[in-house]
Amino acid sequence: MFTLNVHFVEVLTDPDMQRFASNARGGGNEAENREAMARNIGFFGTYPIDENGAFSGNRVAGATFPNFMKTLSWLFSCGMCQAPMSLRQRR
């Protein structure tokens, strides 16, 4: 989800993941925890746009994977990533 005030949140989950046997979020065994980290990720922060309204990446403020926090600049490479006019006008 991207907001007009240049904040975003992304949560990517694998719908085919098996449930934890303990039925408790913090009660997974080693294999369950390893699978959860490998197949799910969530992060949030801000995203800059240039004067033409093009995205130049994400600035991650927090994440479920600690190595993403404050160091990752997630670059878009789709070529069609263009901010709506309302975002360009807010700059």
N, CA, C and O of each residue as an XYZ file, in Angstrom:
364
protein
N       0.845     -1.155      0.000
C       0.000      0.000      0.000
C       0.903      1.234      0.000
O       1.833      1.334      0.801
N       0.623      2.159     -0.894
C       1.357      3.410     -0.989
C       0.392      4.563     -0.729
O      -0.700      4.600     -1.296
N       0.790      5.502      0.124
C      -0.083      6.617      0.469
C       0.335      7.886     -0.271
O       1.439      7.966     -0.810
N      -0.543      8.859     -0.292
C      -0.244     10.125     -0.953
C       0.850     10.919     -0.250
O       1.490     11.768     -0.871
N       1.075     10.654      1.045
C       2.142     11.363      1.750
C       3.441     10.554      1.752
O       4.209     10.612      2.712
N       3.675      9.823      0.709
C       4.877      9.049      0.369
C       5.326      8.038      1.436
O       6.523      7.870      1.670
N       4.380      7.382      2.066
C       4.667      6.258      2.957
C       4.155      4.985      2.294
O       3.237      5.024      1.475
N       4.755      3.869      2.654
C       4.313      2.593      2.102
C       4.407      1.500      3.152
O       5.130      1.625      4.141
N       3.668      0.436      2.922
C       3.787     -0.799      3.697
C       3.578     -1.953      2.723
O       2.661     -1.927      1.902
N       4.427     -2.953      2.821
C       4.292     -4.149      1.990
C       4.362     -5.375      2.888
O       5.253     -5.496      3.729
N       3.423     -6.270      2.699
C       3.413     -7.541      3.413
C       3.224     -8.627      2.368
O       2.178     -8.711      1.723
N       4.231     -9.446      2.210
C       4.206    -10.517      1.223
C       4.186    -11.845      1.962
O       5.120    -12.171      2.696
N       3.127    -12.602      1.768
C       2.975    -13.877      2.471
C       2.720    -15.002      1.478
O       2.205    -14.779      0.383
N       3.077    -16.173      1.870
C       2.840    -17.367      1.065
C       1.577    -18.048      1.594
O       1.590    -18.587      2.701
N       0.498    -18.033      0.830
C      -0.758    -18.620      1.312
C      -0.699    -20.140      1.481
O      -1.583    -20.727      2.105
N       0.328    -20.773      0.933
C       0.448    -22.228      1.031
C       1.279    -22.689      2.226
O       1.544    -23.883      2.367
N       1.690    -21.765      3.083
C       2.478    -22.150      4.256
C       1.660    -22.982      5.226
O       0.481    -22.712      5.456
N       2.292    -23.984      5.783
C       1.631    -24.824      6.782
C       1.505    -24.064      8.101
O       2.378    -23.269      8.450
N       0.432    -24.308      8.820
C       0.227    -23.698     10.130
C       1.219    -24.277     11.133
O       1.666    -25.414     10.976
N       1.567    -23.501     12.166
C       2.440    -23.988     13.236
C       1.684    -25.029     14.047
O       0.509    -24.844     14.364
N       2.351    -26.114     14.378
C       1.720    -27.181     15.153
C       1.258    -26.675     16.517
O       0.233    -27.126     17.028
N       2.003    -25.744     17.111
C       1.666    -25.223     18.441
C       0.477    -24.260     18.409
O      -0.110    -23.973     19.452
N       0.122    -23.768     17.243
C      -0.934    -22.771     17.070
C      -0.615    -21.465     17.795
O      -1.514    -20.674     18.082
N       0.675    -21.241     18.093
C       1.120    -20.021     18.777
C       2.176    -19.324     17.935
O       3.131    -19.955     17.481
N       2.007    -18.027     17.728
C       2.924    -17.260     16.889
C       4.378    -17.415     17.327
O       5.254    -17.566     16.476
N       4.652    -17.383     18.596
C       6.011    -17.517     19.105
C       6.394    -18.941     19.462
O       7.437    -19.161     20.077
N       5.567    -19.917     19.086
C       5.805    -21.293     19.498
C       6.230    -22.230     18.390
O       6.100    -23.446     18.529
N       6.737    -21.687     17.285
C       7.166    -22.552     16.190
C       8.450    -23.286     16.512
O       9.301    -22.784     17.246
N       8.583    -24.478     15.955
C       9.850    -25.201     16.122
C      10.861    -24.642     15.114
O      10.519    -23.750     14.337
N      12.077    -25.140     15.114
C      13.129    -24.588     14.250
C      12.740    -24.632     12.771
O      12.937    -23.654     12.051
N      12.195    -25.746     12.320
C      11.817    -25.878     10.903
C      10.677    -24.921     10.539
O      10.697    -24.306      9.473
N       9.696    -24.798     11.414
C       8.574    -23.893     11.163
C       9.039    -22.440     11.105
O       8.622    -21.686     10.226
N       9.898    -22.051     12.038
C      10.415    -20.681     12.062
C      11.265    -20.389     10.829
O      11.175    -19.303     10.257
N      12.073    -21.329     10.426
C      12.921    -21.165      9.245
C      12.035    -20.978      8.005
O      12.297    -20.105      7.178
N      11.007    -21.788      7.884
C      10.096    -21.690      6.746
C       9.343    -20.356      6.759
O       9.165    -19.738      5.710
N       8.902    -19.913      7.931
C       8.185    -18.643      8.039
C       9.066    -17.475      7.599
O       8.591    -16.572      6.910
N      10.334    -17.480      7.987
C      11.249    -16.411      7.578
C      11.529    -16.471      6.074
O      11.677    -15.430      5.434
N      11.601    -17.651      5.515
C      11.925    -17.798      4.096
C      10.751    -17.466      3.181
O      10.957    -17.068      2.034
N       9.537    -17.622      3.669
C       8.372    -17.503      2.788
C       7.469    -16.298      3.058
O       6.430    -16.148      2.415
N       7.857    -15.443      4.001
C       7.048    -14.268      4.337
C       7.956    -13.090      4.650
O       9.032    -13.264      5.222
N       7.523    -11.887      4.273
C       8.290    -10.683      4.588
C       7.326     -9.499      4.689
O       6.334     -9.431      3.962
N       7.621     -8.595      5.571
C       6.851     -7.363      5.688
C       7.807     -6.221      5.957
O       8.777     -6.382      6.696
N       7.540     -5.055      5.358
C       8.373     -3.895      5.613
C       7.586     -2.620      5.333
O       6.576     -2.639      4.629
N       8.069     -1.500      5.901
C       7.384     -0.215      5.735
C       8.408      0.907      5.730
O       9.542      0.726      6.174
N       8.006      2.061      5.228
C       8.893      3.217      5.208
C       8.350      4.310      4.308
O       7.144      4.555      4.267
N       9.252      4.968      3.587
C       8.873      6.047      2.682
C       9.426      5.759      1.293
O      10.312      4.922      1.123
N       8.889      6.464      0.306
C       9.396      6.305     -1.062
C       9.523      7.672     -1.715
O       8.568      8.449     -1.712
N      10.683      7.975     -2.273
C      10.857      9.256     -2.950
C      10.348      9.179     -4.393
O      10.376      8.123     -5.025
N       9.889     10.314     -4.890
C       9.542     10.428     -6.305
C      10.250     11.658     -6.853
O      10.386     12.665     -6.158
N      10.701     11.575     -8.106
C      11.407     12.716     -8.678
C      10.434     13.714     -9.288
O       9.220     13.525     -9.218
N      10.956     14.762     -9.878
C      10.112     15.832    -10.414
C       9.215     15.371    -11.556
O       8.229     16.035    -11.875
N       9.549     14.228    -12.182
C       8.725     13.667    -13.242
C       7.707     12.661    -12.723
O       6.917     12.115    -13.493
N       7.726     12.417    -11.419
C       6.791     11.482    -10.821
C       7.252     10.038    -10.845
O       6.459      9.136    -10.576
N       8.521      9.800    -11.163
C       9.050      8.430    -11.205
C       9.535      8.005     -9.818
O      10.126      8.799     -9.086
N       9.282      6.756     -9.470
C       9.767      6.203     -8.211
C      11.264      5.951     -8.340
O      11.740      5.528     -9.394
N      12.004      6.211     -7.269
C      13.433      5.924     -7.300
C      13.839      4.901     -6.249
O      15.029      4.624     -6.098
N      12.893      4.337     -5.526
C      13.205      3.298     -4.554
C      12.440      3.487     -3.259
O      11.750      4.490     -3.074
N      12.564      2.534     -2.379
C      11.936      2.594     -1.059
C      13.004      2.817     -0.007
O      14.111      2.291     -0.124
N      12.689      3.583      1.006
C      13.553      3.742      2.172
C      12.875      2.983      3.306
O      11.857      3.425      3.840
N      13.438      1.852      3.664
C      12.815      0.962      4.649
C      13.110      1.451      6.063
O      14.269      1.609      6.447
N      12.049      1.690      6.831
C      12.182      2.127      8.223
C      12.068      0.955      9.191
O      12.655      0.990     10.272
N      11.324     -0.080      8.818
C      11.159     -1.248      9.673
C      10.782     -2.452      8.841
O      10.176     -2.315      7.779
N      11.140     -3.638      9.322
C      10.896     -4.856      8.562
C      10.880     -6.076      9.467
O      11.437     -6.056     10.565
N      10.237     -7.135      8.998
C      10.261     -8.396      9.731
C      11.623     -9.076      9.609
O      11.942     -9.964     10.400
N      12.422     -8.670      8.632
C      13.803     -9.137      8.490
C      14.692     -7.967      8.876
O      14.777     -7.002      8.116
N      15.357     -8.011     10.022
C      16.066     -6.852     10.547
C      17.134     -6.285      9.612
O      17.433     -5.094      9.697
N      17.710     -7.075      8.741
C      18.751     -6.582      7.845
C      18.224     -5.595      6.812
O      19.012     -4.857      6.221
N      16.915     -5.559      6.578
C      16.326     -4.598      5.642
C      16.236     -3.200      6.247
O      16.207     -2.212      5.514
N      16.192     -3.106      7.560
C      15.885     -1.840      8.222
C      16.985     -0.811      8.025
O      18.157     -1.073      8.294
N      16.590      0.363      7.551
C      17.419      1.556      7.417
C      18.592      1.388      6.458
O      19.426      2.288      6.358
N      18.681      0.279      5.757
C      19.812      0.095      4.858
C      19.381     -0.214      3.438
O      20.174     -0.056      2.509
N      18.157     -0.645      3.249
C      17.730     -1.118      1.934
C      17.101     -0.009      1.125
O      16.219      0.698      1.612
N      17.540      0.145     -0.083
C      16.868      1.012     -1.043
C      16.362      0.100     -2.142
O      17.122     -0.320     -3.015
N      15.092     -0.199     -2.095
C      14.471     -1.163     -2.992
C      14.175     -0.472     -4.314
O      13.324      0.417     -4.350
N      14.841     -0.842     -5.396
C      14.683     -0.141     -6.661
C      13.636     -0.790     -7.536
O      13.567     -2.015     -7.643
N      12.825      0.038     -8.160
C      11.829     -0.430     -9.113
C      12.477     -0.545    -10.475
O      13.257      0.326    -10.861
N      12.174     -1.596    -11.209
C      12.763     -1.755    -12.532
C      11.709     -2.040    -13.588
O      12.040     -2.517    -14.674
N      10.455     -1.759    -13.293
C       9.393     -2.134    -14.220
C       9.270     -1.184    -15.401
O       8.664     -1.542    -16.411
N       9.831      0.023    -15.301
C       9.745      0.965    -16.401
C       8.391      1.648    -16.507
O       8.266      2.658    -17.200
N       7.379      1.120    -15.837
C       6.049      1.713    -15.866
C       5.699      2.324    -14.518
O       4.570      2.770    -14.312
N       6.650      2.347    -13.606
C       6.400      2.874    -12.270
C       6.367      4.395    -12.345
O       7.414      5.043    -12.323
N       5.218      4.943    -12.430
C       5.003      6.380    -12.548
C       4.011      6.794    -11.469
O       2.938      6.203    -11.347
N       4.358      7.785    -10.706
C       3.455      8.258     -9.664
C       2.258      8.948    -10.302
O       2.402      9.595    -11.339
N       1.080      8.821     -9.699
C      -0.081      9.548    -10.209
C       0.151     11.054    -10.146
O       0.971     11.530     -9.362
N      -0.567     11.790    -10.964
C      -0.410     13.252    -11.018
C      -0.576     13.874     -9.649
O       0.124     14.836     -9.336
N      -1.480     13.362     -8.814
C      -1.692     13.946     -7.486
C      -0.439     13.876     -6.637
O      -0.196     14.778     -5.835
N       0.367     12.830     -6.788
C       1.619     12.725     -6.045
C       2.647     13.693     -6.601
O       3.371     14.329     -5.835
N       2.725     13.815     -7.912
C       3.702     14.711     -8.530
C       3.433     16.153     -8.124
O       4.368     16.934     -7.945
N       2.177     16.505     -7.982
C       1.828     17.871     -7.627
C       2.118     18.187     -6.165
O       2.232     19.356     -5.795
N       2.240     17.154     -5.330
C       2.494     17.369     -3.894
C       3.962     17.680     -3.614
O       4.264     18.171     -2.526
N       4.871     17.426     -4.517
C       6.308     17.635     -4.286
C       6.637     19.029     -3.946
O       7.805     19.352     -3.725
